Amino acid sequence: MPDLTLSTTPPLVRRPADAPWSRTTEELQALIRRADGGDMSAVPEVRQLLASPGAAALLGGDLARRAEEALLDALCKTRLAARECMLRVMADLRAELAGPNPPPVERLLAERVVACWLHLNSLELSYASKETMPLELAQHYQKCIDRAHKRYLSALKTLADVRKLGVTVQLNVARKQVNIAGAAAQIA
């Protein structure tokens, strides 16, 4: 089971200059450590902090981003320039796929496409970097690559379908409802 505690490493807790809270990085880390250590008195402070837009993601609550970070850590290790290059390519892909001011569903789908792209290409790179390997391992890699490729194509297709339909999807998880609004796009 992966560790789902909020990360307190400096890259995830680095406070941007325009952050709406006045705590220092050290104070934030101490607060998170207290809460993660089971100190119930820290929970109201954490909740207040999380009320600020973007705070949950900044403190490590964005699991999709954390999964990407873990994969980048495994791929790049200490090669920080390579990591920054990959982060830039991923940001460019996200921006290109999502477009300006995307609806939330399209933004999430664009993020999923980029995550699938990263996973697929990391598998391809790992496979290609092996000089020799047993047949069973080669077959395992091929199955993993095939599955990752299917997920990638599925994410791309879903994004294209949502765009083609020109719909806005609203999910109401609490009431188990899906509301779809909007007119279908004109297909030339």
QUIWO-V969266 format. One record per residue. N is the residue number from 1. RES is the residue in three letters. PHI is phi in whole degrees, 0 to 359 (NA if undefined). Layout:
[[N:RES:PHI] [N:RES:PHI]]
//
This chain:
[[1:MET:NA] [2:PRO:292] [3:ASP:284] [4:LEU:254] [5:THR:290] [6:LEU:294] [7:SER:285] [8:THR:244] [9:THR:286] [10:PRO:308] [11:PRO:299] [12:LEU:272] [13:VAL:251] [14:ARG:300] [15:ARG:274] [16:PRO:293] [17:ALA:300] [18:ASP:263] [19:ALA:296] [20:PRO:281] [21:TRP:251] [22:SER:254] [23:ARG:281] [24:THR:281] [25:THR:303] [26:GLU:297] [27:GLU:294] [28:LEU:297] [29:GLN:297] [30:ALA:297] [31:LEU:298] [32:ILE:296] [33:ARG:300] [34:ARG:299] [35:ALA:294] [36:ASP:294] [37:GLY:277] [38:GLY:97] [39:ASP:283] [40:MET:297] [41:SER:292] [42:ALA:276] [43:VAL:299] [44:PRO:300] [45:GLU:294] [46:VAL:296] [47:ARG:299] [48:GLN:297] [49:LEU:298] [50:LEU:289] [51:ALA:291] [52:SER:286] [53:PRO:304] [54:GLY:84] [55:ALA:295] [56:ALA:298] [57:ALA:293] [58:LEU:298] [59:LEU:270] [60:GLY:101] [61:GLY:280] [62:ASP:275] [63:LEU:296] [64:ALA:297] [65:ARG:292] [66:ARG:295] [67:ALA:295] [68:GLU:299] [69:GLU:300] [70:ALA:296] [71:LEU:293] [72:LEU:297] [73:ASP:301] [74:ALA:293] [75:LEU:287] [76:CYS:262] [77:LYS:51] [78:THR:263] [79:ARG:279] [80:LEU:291] [81:ALA:294] [82:ALA:298] [83:ARG:298] [84:GLU:296] [85:CYS:297] [86:MET:295] [87:LEU:299] [88:ARG:293] [89:VAL:298] [90:MET:295] [91:ALA:296] [92:ASP:296] [93:LEU:298] [94:ARG:302] [95:ALA:297] [96:GLU:293] [97:LEU:289] [98:ALA:283] [99:GLY:77] [100:PRO:287] [101:ASN:49] [102:PRO:286] [103:PRO:297] [104:PRO:307] [105:VAL:295] [106:GLU:293] [107:ARG:297] [108:LEU:296] [109:LEU:292] [110:ALA:297] [111:GLU:297] [112:ARG:294] [113:VAL:301] [114:VAL:294] [115:ALA:297] [116:CYS:294] [117:TRP:300] [118:LEU:297] [119:HIS:296] [120:LEU:301] [121:ASN:290] [122:SER:292] [123:LEU:295] [124:GLU:300] [125:LEU:296] [126:SER:298] [127:TYR:296] [128:ALA:291] [129:SER:279] [130:LYS:277] [131:GLU:287] [132:THR:220] [133:MET:198] [134:PRO:297] [135:LEU:303] [136:GLU:299] [137:LEU:291] [138:ALA:299] [139:GLN:295] [140:HIS:299] [141:TYR:302] [142:GLN:298] [143:LYS:296] [144:CYS:297] [145:ILE:295] [146:ASP:300] [147:ARG:294] [148:ALA:296] [149:HIS:295] [150:LYS:298] [151:ARG:296] [152:TYR:298] [153:LEU:297] [154:SER:296] [155:ALA:296] [156:LEU:298] [157:LYS:297] [158:THR:297] [159:LEU:298] [160:ALA:297] [161:ASP:296] [162:VAL:298] [163:ARG:294] [164:LYS:297] [165:LEU:288] [166:GLY:62] [167:VAL:250] [168:THR:250] [169:VAL:250] [170:GLN:242] [171:LEU:257] [172:ASN:243] [173:VAL:296] [174:ALA:299] [175:ARG:255] [176:LYS:55] [177:GLN:237] [178:VAL:234] [179:ASN:251] [180:ILE:241] [181:ALA:224] [182:GLY:119] [183:ALA:264] [184:ALA:293] [185:ALA:289] [186:GLN:287] [187:ILE:254] [188:ALA:278]]
//
